Amino acid sequence: MPSRPPDTASDAVSDTASDAAICVAPAVPADTAPGRLPAGLSAGLPAALLCDMDGTLVDTEREWLLAVAALLDEEGLPSGEAALAPFAGATLADSAARLIEQHGLRATREELFSRLDGDFTRRVAAGVAVQPGALAFLDRARALGVPTALVTASERHLTDLVLETLGAHRFDLTVAGTEGGRSKPYPDPYLAAATRLGADPADCLAVEDTPTGAAAALAAGCRLLAVPTVPGIEPGPRTLFAASLVGLDPAALPLSGSLPA
């Protein structure tokens, strides 16, 4: 989410969840199992690990969607699954523009940006839950000597709040909001992180939970470990699905398919 209010509408595509069913994570696609590699055959150690934050490492995607739902409720607008779907993984800038262009709110983007940012920041400051297996997964990457970056669409001030929980020492660098150029679903933040780590994006493993983030990682040329919190990430030859990060080893992951829950 950009560190300043938006000045242009975004054409970015975002994705999915609901205020009533935000915690209902979709099952990994059943039709990806045929794409799994034979047992014991892995893609090898990635040149770098590039991790999304909200929803992937911490359960803040829920808080973000609750903030959007609260604003929609205040404006007397629907705030169910269909209404919230485009906001999952979206930036503050894109969300403020969407509220005006698609929901018809009569407010400036700056005003909506500020309202969303304030509510979401308060929710994050109250405390965030780390996703199961996230810290062990990051620590294993560090033990293996894999450079690790946090690549998030969240604002810098929100990112720094969450880093107090995750531990900044677990990351070699962080790319927040538009610090790497255009934010997700554009590839810019992943390309920026890979470049700063001196790694070829094709040799990097990105970890994402939403279609918006997945689109960014794949467009950058990264391999993708998808741990969905909302529906919509499509199977593909560079996409591996997992139900959670529990027990995963960055050095022993197949190229694609689905890992058993």
C-alpha positions in Angstrom: 0.0 0.0 0.0 1.7 3.3 -1.1 3.1 5.6 1.5 1.2 8.6 0.1 -2.5 9.0 -1.0 -3.2 7.8 -4.5 -3.4 10.3 -7.4 -4.4 7.9 -10.2 -6.9 5.1 -10.5 -5.4 1.7 -10.6 -6.1 -0.9 -13.3 -4.7 -3.6 -11.1 -6.7 -6.8 -10.6 -7.2 -7.9 -7.0 -8.9 -10.8 -5.3 -11.2 -12.4 -2.7 -12.7 -13.1 0.7 -15.6 -12.0 2.9 -16.3 -10.4 6.3 -18.4 -13.3 7.3 -16.1 -16.0 5.9 -12.7 -14.3 5.9 -11.2 -17.3 7.8 -12.5 -19.9 5.4 -9.4 -20.7 3.5 -10.0 -22.6 0.2 -8.8 -26.1 -0.3 -5.8 -26.4 -2.5 -6.9 -27.3 -6.0 -7.7 -31.0 -6.3 -6.7 -31.1 -9.9 -3.1 -30.1 -9.2 -2.1 -33.5 -7.8 -1.2 -35.0 -11.2 1.4 -32.2 -11.6 3.4 -33.3 -8.6 6.9 -34.6 -9.1 7.9 -38.1 -8.1 8.6 -38.5 -4.4 12.1 -37.2 -3.4 12.5 -35.0 -6.5 12.7 -31.3 -5.6 13.4 -28.0 -7.3 16.5 -27.6 -5.1 17.6 -24.7 -2.9 16.2 -21.4 -4.1 18.6 -18.5 -4.8 16.4 -16.3 -2.6 13.1 -16.6 -0.7 10.7 -13.8 -1.3 7.8 -13.7 1.1 4.5 -11.9 1.1 3.4 -10.6 4.5 -0.4 -10.1 5.0 -2.1 -13.5 5.1 1.0 -15.4 4.2 3.2 -14.9 7.3 0.7 -13.1 9.6 -3.1 -13.2 9.8 -3.5 -9.6 8.8 -5.4 -10.2 5.6 -8.4 -10.9 7.8 -7.9 -7.6 9.6 -7.6 -5.7 6.3 -10.8 -7.1 5.0 -12.6 -6.3 8.3 -11.4 -2.7 7.9 -12.8 -2.6 4.3 -16.1 -4.2 5.5 -16.4 -1.7 8.4 -16.1 1.2 5.9 -18.7 -0.3 3.6 -21.0 -0.8 6.5 -20.6 2.8 7.6 -21.6 3.9 4.1 -24.6 1.6 4.0 -23.2 -0.6 1.3 -23.0 -4.4 1.0 -20.0 -5.9 2.8 -20.4 -9.6 2.1 -18.2 -11.9 0.2 -18.9 -10.6 -3.3 -18.3 -7.0 -2.2 -15.0 -7.8 -0.4 -13.6 -10.1 -3.1 -11.7 -7.5 -5.1 -10.0 -6.0 -2.0 -8.0 -9.1 -0.9 -4.4 -8.4 -1.5 -5.2 -4.9 -2.8 -3.3 -1.8 -1.9 -4.8 1.2 0.0 -4.5 3.2 -3.2 -6.3 0.7 -5.4 -8.9 0.2 -2.7 -9.7 3.9 -2.3 -10.0 4.2 -6.1 -12.3 1.2 -6.3 -14.6 2.5 -3.6 -15.2 5.6 -5.6 -15.3 4.1 -9.1 -17.2 0.9 -8.4 -19.1 1.6 -5.2 -19.9 5.3 -6.0 -18.7 6.8 -2.7 -18.7 10.6 -2.7 -15.4 11.2 -1.0 -11.9 11.9 -2.2 -9.3 9.2 -2.6 -7.3 10.9 0.1 -10.2 10.7 2.5 -10.9 7.1 1.9 -7.2 6.2 1.9 -6.9 7.9 5.4 -10.0 6.1 6.8 -8.8 2.7 5.6 -5.2 3.3 6.7 -6.3 4.5 10.1 -8.6 1.5 10.8 -6.2 -1.1 9.5 -3.3 0.4 11.4 -5.2 0.3 14.7 -6.1 -3.3 14.1 -2.5 -4.3 13.4 -1.2 -2.3 16.3 -3.6 -4.2 18.6 -1.6 -7.4 17.7 -1.3 -9.9 14.9 -1.1 -13.7 14.9 1.7 -15.4 13.1 0.6 -18.0 10.6 1.3 -21.6 11.6 4.8 -22.7 10.6 5.8 -19.3 9.3 8.7 -18.6 11.7 10.1 -22.1 11.5 10.0 -21.8 7.7 11.8 -18.5 7.7 14.4 -19.8 10.3 15.0 -22.9 8.1 15.8 -20.7 5.1 18.2 -18.6 7.2 19.9 -21.8 8.5 20.3 -22.9 4.9 21.9 -19.6 4.0 19.0 -18.6 1.7 18.7 -14.8 1.4 15.2 -13.8 2.4 13.1 -10.7 1.6 9.8 -9.5 2.8 7.8 -8.3 -0.2 4.5 -6.6 0.8 1.9 -4.3 -0.6 1.4 -2.9 2.9 2.5 0.6 3.8 6.0 1.0 5.4 4.6 2.0 8.8 2.4 -1.2 8.8 5.2 -3.3 7.7 7.4 -2.1 10.5 4.7 -2.8 13.0 4.4 -6.4 11.8 8.2 -6.8 11.8 8.1 -6.3 15.5 6.2 -9.6 15.7 8.0 -11.5 12.9 11.5 -10.3 13.8 13.3 -8.0 11.4 16.4 -10.2 11.8 14.7 -12.9 9.8 14.9 -10.8 6.6 17.9 -9.5 4.6 15.6 -6.7 3.2 12.1 -5.6 3.0 10.1 -4.0 0.1 6.9 -2.3 1.2 4.2 -0.6 -0.8 5.6 1.1 -3.9 9.2 1.1 -2.7 10.0 -1.2 -5.6 7.9 0.6 -8.2 4.3 -0.3 -9.0 2.8 -2.5 -6.3 1.2 -5.9 -6.8 -0.2 -7.4 -9.1 2.7 -5.8 -11.1 6.0 -7.7 -10.9 8.0 -4.6 -9.8 8.3 -5.4 -6.0 9.5 -9.0 -6.7 11.9 -7.8 -9.4 13.3 -5.2 -7.0 13.8 -7.6 -4.2 15.5 -10.2 -6.4 17.8 -7.5 -7.9 18.7 -6.2 -4.5 19.6 -9.7 -3.4 21.6 -10.3 -6.5 19.4 -13.2 -7.6 17.8 -14.2 -10.9 14.0 -14.1 -10.3 13.7 -17.4 -12.1 15.8 -19.0 -9.3 13.7 -17.4 -6.5 10.9 -18.9 -4.6 8.0 -16.5 -3.8 5.4 -17.3 -1.1 1.9 -15.8 -1.5 -1.6 -16.3 -0.4 -3.8 -14.3 -2.8 -4.2 -14.2 -6.6 -3.0 -10.6 -6.6 0.3 -11.5 -5.0 0.6 -14.7 -7.0 0.1 -12.7 -10.3 3.0 -10.4 -9.2 5.4 -13.2 -8.3 4.7 -15.2 -11.5 4.9 -12.1 -13.7 8.4 -11.5 -12.2 9.4 -15.0 -13.3 9.6 -16.5 -9.8 8.6 -20.0 -8.7 5.5 -19.7 -6.5 4.6 -21.5 -3.2 0.9 -20.7 -2.8 -0.6 -21.0 0.6 -4.1 -19.7 -0.2 -6.2 -17.8 2.3 -8.7 -16.8 -0.4 -9.8 -18.6 -3.7 -8.5 -17.8 -7.1 -4.8 -18.8 -7.5 -4.6 -21.0 -10.6 -2.5 -24.1 -10.9 0.5 -23.9 -13.2 3.9 -25.4 -14.0 5.7 -23.0 -11.6 3.1 -23.1 -8.8 3.2 -25.4 -5.8 0.2 -25.4 -3.4 0.4 -26.1 0.3 -2.3 -25.9 3.0 0.1 -24.2 5.4 3.8 -23.6 6.0 3.9 -26.1 8.8 6.8 -28.6 8.3 7.8 -27.2 4.9 11.5 -27.1 4.0 12.6 -24.5 1.3 15.2 -27.0 0.1 12.9 -29.9 -0.4 9.9 -28.6 -2.4 8.7 -30.0 -5.7 8.3 -27.6 -8.6 4.5 -27.7 -8.8 1.4 -29.6 -7.7 -0.1 -29.9 -4.2 1.5 -31.0 -1.0 -0.6 -33.2 1.3 -2.3 -31.3 4.1 
